[in-house]
Amino acid sequence: MSDPIHKLYETRAYPAMSHPLTDPAVTSVVALLGGLAAPHPATARILEIGCGSGLNLIPLALRWPHSRFVGIDLSGPAIATARKIAKASGASHIEFHAVDLRDFAPSGPPFDFIIAHGFLSWVPDEVKAALFAFCRRHLADAGTATISFNLEDGWRPRFPVIEKIRAIQLAGAEDVMSALTLLRSVTAPDSPDFPIIDDMLAKGAEILAFDDFGPINDPWPLDRFVQSAAAAGLLPLGDSHLCNPLPVHLNDSTLSDLLSRKTPDSAAWLLSVNAPSASTFRSVVLCRNDAPFCDRPASERVFQLAVRAGGLSLDSGQKQPFQSIVSFAPCCLPMEAMMATIPDCERSEMALRVYQGICDGSVLPRIEAVQFDPEPPERPMLNAFRWECARRGLPLVDIWHQPCSFPAGHYDVLRAMDGTRDQAGLAQFSKQRCPELDFAPWLRHLAHRGMFA
Ligand SMILES: C[S@@+](CC[C@H](N)C(=O)[O-])C[C@H]1O[C@@H](n2cnc3c(N)ncnc32)[C@H](O)[C@@H]1O
């Protein structure tokens, strides 16, 4: 056990949140497009390593009642909180263990999905090696591990600023925030350090203690990550942010080429399109190096997806299938159902356009459809999990697994959404408790994000 790390996580609560890039409904798409016949997350065994207080894992468990969920973390207090939130949410098919990954010996069949978000770069080298070895040993044949890590390119300019802050602290500034404020006051606004200092100030002391000023922060370049995974017998399938590693405009012939390949050499592909990036982290989906790949071309696999609109607008000049995708927004519909609404469509042409849309972020794919009413219900009511998060002042997780934090006053109004008040009653309550809140559009926004679904 690494003492500084154990001490930090035992004595301070890591800010809890969900991470959409770890959502198996999304990482399954990476597996599918990479040629892996991965299990469906609705009937799977799903493990999160370094799960903290469970805000990432519990909403997934509530979404898939027929799957089994396990969360482990070194921090006893975080695991105790996770158990309480799971109980209050009615999630009984999830277990949490306070244990060091190196001592964890799971029972039962192997895992179909392993998630390790915000873990690799923050632990000592022997735990990093243990993570890769654990995934290789405990992944099912066609299982996937989603591992995020800090990216060297993005972190490089931050380290000199971190050094300066540490020096200012040594010279007597009490805390990181006042040291940052002091450094900002003597830094020229056109200095490259300036936006970094502002970014650190925006993160706040609570996150900085774990992040920029954590006991270990060891960013890697992508090739080191790929090589370390390969040495443990793991193969990258792609980035869980599907448009992340791709050049902005892939031309049609490159796309056609990709779509016609049956089992792309994903490691080579990932490295070949790896452009220098200002991003500070990446999240990569891996599988075993002996995983069974399917032999259908990627163009056919596109029709197994469900899709929704990303940055698409309601423009009548929009080509199909984008017009159709936008017309179903904010819901996410199966590709085949979408195709049924388009007369005389050419399947290969549609597959190409959707793939291009996925690559540029205008189409957001999932492994399953999500349909819900985007209008606020007459009696707005949060489910038990969201209500418990509201009670604790934690971020609320929307239907897309995005965390949403609120100003303190809004939590009063959220807690009143227990089904006892209708919209008019809530509007009245909101006016009394939180006069600055523009209630009606806020309620519509919550409904649009599926908070009442
Ligand atoms: C930076 S936090 C990330 C938490 C969460 N995964 C997230 O991304 O929001 C790292 C987590 O890993 C846990 N951790 C660190 N070393 C560990 C180990 N050896 N075994 C299990 N958990 C560990 C910490 O207690 C902490 O909750």
The ligand as an ORCA input file, in Angstrom:
! r2SCAN-3c Opt
* xyz 0 1
  C      -8.139     10.049     -8.681
  S      -9.267      9.048     -7.805
  C     -10.425      8.649     -9.075
  C     -11.758      8.215     -8.583
  C     -12.762      7.902     -9.698
  N     -12.378      6.712    -10.407
  C     -12.886      9.066    -10.636
  O     -12.252      9.044    -11.695
  O     -13.652      9.996    -10.338
  C      -8.361      7.524     -7.624
  C      -9.103      6.480     -6.802
  O      -8.311      5.273     -6.813
  C      -8.256      4.754     -5.485
  N      -6.992      3.954     -5.351
  C      -5.721      4.419     -5.357
  N      -4.857      3.391     -5.250
  C      -5.604      2.256     -5.195
  C      -5.272      0.875     -5.093
  N      -4.019      0.466     -5.019
  N      -6.296     -0.028     -5.084
  C      -7.587      0.395     -5.136
  N      -7.955      1.694     -5.242
  C      -6.974      2.622     -5.253
  C      -8.283      5.970     -4.596
  O      -8.708      5.663     -3.274
  C      -9.258      6.871     -5.352
  O     -10.608      6.676     -4.957
*
